[in-house]
């Protein structure tokens, strides 16, 4: 887009571009999302930035009305598999806060200088500035939703000192931490320490909530997941294995799929895990997708047009734990969805890490790869070939020969998986689609995909025209009506 095109999007308050770029107003010193409801500034007073961090680095502070730091992430980072895309996903997962820029660069296989140069060129900000913007957003969330002491919030958000925390909050929000905490409308639940951290996880465009909550419900593994409530008012709950501790996430199904967010509540043993937990739940529910771009491409295809129109905003669920998803994919080989979930329950009961105290139906955290790598797995009652495949995946993950973190090279990960005994194209493709969040995977050998193709009169060769959104096409085919006989 050219700047004049961006200005037209701002004039029309087009939410499709929220997160794709940010609008800064020179006369006020404020930056906004394109859909901000405030009076549209004059063109000569507006400039544009590719990231919130870039706008902050130029001296602009976040608009208190539209909260541009809380927009969905750009869908571009889901599609891109290059250095910048991988780096952005890793920064979102908190790698810079935990391991520094050197750790980020090491994971990517580049020098720190190369990573900084590429990010600055494309996003107008380097890894430190991008991580700083994320820390500021995390701090604001904790200030406005919890009663944690300010000192604890500073370190939980990833700041090195209280002074750095205070300076950043003033620069980004033009307010002191105390002023942010005292803002009107702060939820009453924020005054209840045991209530967890309430959040609104933003998404863009329509959201097919019934389908994604149904997808997760059918795959619930007892002990680590549960779904309660009737369709239209369901709550999905699961445990999380996080860098500093464990957590429980509760996500509520919106009553109308066209809302702007999902209500979520996080219970964390260590608040430093907040930003990482948020990003992992966002990936699970595919909240950074661009449904308009998906619908534009897939809806233009004569085979998929009716399916896309019937389910606007259909998402491609990711994974809250990529290593867990890889193990679950092996459990799902050649068995039904229900049978795979039951096997998962047996695995969790035998090898999972118990929670300090059960919470409803949640009792464990999914076993880590190191535990499974040396396990006999006799409890599963699976053929020896599948047990060998499961152990091979667990060993590869534990040793690092297969990497599934947000910055992993998708092609390299798929090839490494295919080199393992018992891992075929379907398993590797399913892991790539969900664990690595690749929006362009077509599971050609999947039985549900074959039935969907037959229902719409399409052939596997037709999928070549559905890129870069073939993962979404797979979900549309899975939701297709049964093929008509004859």
N, C-alpha and C positions, 0 to 999 in steps of 0.2 A: 504494500500500500504506500502511496505517496501521502505527504502531510495533509494535503487538501482533502484526500479521501478520508483520512482519519478525522479531520474536522467535521466532515459531513456525518460520520458515525456519531460524533459527540453531539452535534446539533439534533440528531434524531434519537439520542439517548439509547443507542443500540447495544443491548446487553450481550450480543454475540461477541463483542470485542473486549469484554471485561477480562482482564488478565493477559490479553494479547499485546496491549500497549497501555500507557498511562498518560493522562493529560495534566500538564502543569500550567498554572496561571501566573504569569510574571508579576502582575499587579498585586496579587494577594499572597504569593509565596506558598500556595497550596497545590498539592497534586491530587487528582481524582481518578476514579474509574470512568470509562466512556459513558456509562449509563447514569452518572450522577444526576439527581433530580434538581440540582441548583440551577440558577439562571445561566444559560450558555454564555461564556465570555466571548469577547470579540476575537476575531481570528488573529489579529496582530499581537494579542496578549497571550497567545497559547503556544506552547512547545510540547513536544512529545518525547516519551522515553520508553525503551523496551522493557524496563523492569522497575519495580518499586525501589529497588536498591539504587538504581541509576538516578531516579528522581530525588531520593534522599541525599545522595552524594552531591547533587547539584544545589543542595540547600533548601529544597522544598519539604514541607511537612504534610503529613497525611490529613486529608479531609475528614472531619469528625462526623460528617453527615453520611457519606457513602462508604467510608472505611475501605479505601482501596487496597490496604494491606491484607484484607480478608477475602479477596476475590479468588475464584478457582484458578489453579495454575493453568498456564497456557497448554492447550492440547498438543502443541507442537512438540513438547518434550516427550509425549507418549510415542509419537511417530518416529522421531529422530533417534538414530542409533550411533551418531557420531560422537566425538569427544565432548562437545558442548552439551548435547542431550544427556549423555551419561553423567557428566559432571553435575548438571542441575538436579538430576534425580538423587545423586549421592548427597549433595548439599541439603536437599529436602529431608533426607533420612538422618541428618545430624552428623555426618562424618567429619566435617570441618570442626565442629565443636568438640568432638571426641578425639580426633586424631590430628587436627591441624591441616594446613594446606599441604604439607609434605605427605601426610597420610592419604589425602585425596588424590594427589598426583601419583603416588605409588600404586593405588588401586587402579588408576586409569592407564598406567604404563607410560606416562609422559613426565617431563620435568615440571616443577612448580611454575617456572617462568612461562613455559608453553601453555599451561592451563590458564594462568592469569591472562595471558595475551589473547587467547581465543575467547574467553568469557567476556573480557572487556570489549573486544571488537563486536561481539554479537549482542551483549546485554547491557553494555555501558557500565559494567561494574565487575570487579574481580571476585574471587571466591570468598574473601574476608568480608567484603561489603554485602554480598548476597546472604552470607550466614548471619551477619549483623542485623539485616532487615528481618530475617526469620526470628532471631532472638528477641527483637523488639516486639514482634507480633505475639510471640509466646508469652512475653512478660505482660503485655496488655491483657491477654486472655486470663492469666493467673491473677492479675490485679483486680479484674472486674468480675471474676467468678469464684474466687476463693478468699478466705481470710488468713492465708499464709502470711507470716511477717514479711515485710518488704525485703529484708536481708536474705531470707530463704528464697524468695522469688528471684532475686538477682542471680543467685548461683544456680537455681533450678532452670532458669532460662538460658544458661550457658555463659553468662558474663563472668569475666575474670575478677571483677571487683565491684563493690557497691558504687563507687564513684563512676566507673565506666557505665554501669547500669543507669544511674541518674542522668548522666550527660546524654546518653543515647535516647532515653525517653523524652527528654526535653527537646532534643533536636528533631526527633521523628514526629512527635505529637504536639509540640509546643505546649506542654503541660508537665507538671511534676508528677511523679508516681502517685502521690497522695490525691492530687486533683483527678487523675484518671480513675482511681479507686472510688472516689466519691461521686462519680457521675450519676445523674438521675436514671432511674429505670434498672438499676442493678438488681438481678433476680434475687428473690428471698432465699432460694436454695444456696446461694453463695455464702450465706451466713451459717450453713450447716456443715461442719467439717467432715462428717461422715457421708455426705451426699455425693461425693465425687466432684468432678469438674464438668459442668454442663457446657456444651458447645453447639454451635450451629455450623454444620459443614456445608459450605456453599457449593452449588453446582450451576452450570449454565444450561438454559433451555429446558425442554420437557424432560421428565425423568420417569421411565417405566418402572415404577416401584414394585408393582405387583409381581412382575416377572423376576426381578433380581432378588426380592425377598423369598419368592417361591423357589428359585434356583438354589439359594443358600439353605432353605428349610429342607429340601430333599437330600441335601448332602451333609446334614448335621451329624457330627461325630459326638456320641455321648461322652460327657466328662469335660470336653473343652468347648462345646457349643450347645446352644439351645435356642429355640424359637418359641415364643409364647404369643397368645392372642390370636384372634381371627383375622383372615385376609382383610386388608384395608386398615388394620390397627395392630399389626404385628410388631414385636420387639425381637431383634436378633441380638444375642449376647454371646460373647466368646472370651476366652482367656488369651493373653498375649505374653510371649517371651520377648523381653526388651533388653537393651544394653545394660541398664542399671538395676533392673528388677523385673517384676511381673506386673500385669495389669488385667483389668476386665473392662471390656468395651460393651456398651449398650447402644444400639442404634434403632431408632423408632421409624416405622414405616409412615410416611406422610399420608394424610387422608386423601389428598389430591396430588396426583403425580406431576402437576405443573408448578409446584412450589419452588422456592429458590434455594432451599437447603434441606438437609436431614438433621433432625435433632439427635444428639449423641451425648452420652455421659461416660466419662472415663474415671475409673478407680485405679490409681497407680500406687505401687509401694514406694516409688521414688519419683517426685515431680520432674526430675531432669529428663524423664522419658516422654514428656508431653508432646513435643514437636514430632518425635519419631513415631509415637503411637498415632497421632493425627494423620501423618502421611501414610501410614500403613492401612488405616481404615479408609482413607480416601482412595488408595489403590484398590482395596477390596471392592468398594462400591463404585469404582470407575467414575469418580466425581470430577475429574479434570477433562473429561471427554468433551468433544464439540459435536453435539447431536445434529446441528444444522449441516456441518460438513459431511457427516456420515450419510444423512438423509439425501443430500444433494447428489452424491455419487451413487449410492445404492438405489435410491428412489427413481433414478433415471433408467435403470435396467428393467426391461419389460418383465423379466422373470420375478424380480424382487419387489416391484413397485407396490403391489397389493400388501405384501407382508410389512413393508416399511410404513405404509399409510396406516396399517392396523395397530402398530405398536410404536408410536412416536417416542423417541428418547430411550429406545432399548439400549442397555449397556452391556459391556463385555466384562464381567467381574474379574478382578485380579486376585491377589492373595495378600492376607495379612502377615503371612510368614512364608517366604518363598521356599525355604528348605522343607517345611511341613508340607507344602503343596506338592513338591516333588515326590515325597514319600506317598502321599495320598494318590498321586497319579499311578504309581506302581501298584498300589492296593486295588485300583480300579481297573486294572488290565483284565479283560475277558470276563468281567462279572458285571452285574447290574449296579446301578447307583446305590440302591438300598443295601446290597451285599457289601459294597465297598465301605459304606458308612459303618456297617456293623463290624467289619474287620478293623476299621479305625478305632472303634470303641474298645475292642479287645486289646489292640496295641497300646492305647492310652492307659488302660487299667493295669497292664503288665509293666510298662516301661515309662509312663509319664511321670512328671514331677508333681507330687501333690501340692495343692495350695495350702497355705497356712491354716485356712479354715474354708470349708465348702461354702459356696454362694449359690443357693438354688441348686440347679442341676450341674453347676460348674465345680469340678473337683480337682482337675489337674491342668498342667501345662503340657502341650504336646512334647513327646520325647525329642531330645536333640540328636543330631546325626551321630555324634560320638557314642552315645548310649546304644543306638541301634546297630552301629557298625560291628560291635562285638557280641550282639545278642543272638541266641539260638533261634528265636521267633517260632518255636514249636507251637505256642499257644494259638497261632493264626490258622493252623490246619491247612496251609497252602501247599501246593506242589513245590518240590525242591527248587525247580527252575525259577519260580517267582520269589521264593525266599532269597535265592542267590542274587536275583536282580535287585531286591530291596536292600540287601546288605551292600551290594556294589554301589548303589546310589548313595547310601549313607556314608560309606567309606570315602567316596569321591568328594562328598560335601565336607566331611570332617577334615580331610587332608587338603582341601582347597584345589584339587584337580578339576572340579566342576564348581564354578562360581555363579550364584544366582542373586547376588545383591543388586540394588537398583542401578549400579554403574557397570554391570557385567556386559561384555560383548555378546550380543544375542546369537550371532552366527557361531562364535567359538563355543559358547555354552551348549548349543544344540549339537555340534559335532562331537564335543566331549561326552555328552549323554549317549549319543548313538554308538560310541565306541565301547560302552559298558555292556556286559552280558545281560541279555534279556530286555534291553531297551530298544524298542522299535520306533518307527516314524510317528505313530499315533502318540505314544507316551512323550517322546521328545517334543512334538508339536504342541501337545496340551500343556506341558510345563512351560514352553516358550510363550504360549498365549496368555497363561494366567500368572505364573510365577514371575516372568519377566515383563508382563504387561504389554506384549507386542500386539498392536491393533491389526496386524496384517498376516495372520496365520490361517490357512485353510486346511482343515482336518479332513482330507479327501477320503480316507479309509474309514471314517466314523460311520456307524450304522445310522445314527440319527440324521447325519448330513445326507446320506444316500436317500433316506426316506424323504427328507425335505426337498432335495433336488427332484425326486420323482413327483412330489406334490406340485411343484411349480413348473414342471416341464423343462428343467434345465439339466445341463451336463457339467461334469467337473471342469471341462475346458472353459466354460462360461465364467468361471471364477477369476480368470486372468483379468477381466475388466472391472473387478470389484475392489482392487487395491486402491489406496493403502488401508482399506477398511474391511479386509476379508474376515477378521475375527468377529466383527459385528454381523457379517453375512452368515457366519456359522450359527450365531445365536438366533437370527431370524429363521434360518432353516430348521433349527431345533424346535422352534415355536410354530412351524408351519402345520396346517391341518393335515390329517392323514391323506395319503394319495388316493385318488378316486379309482376304484376298480374298473378295469376295462379301458 
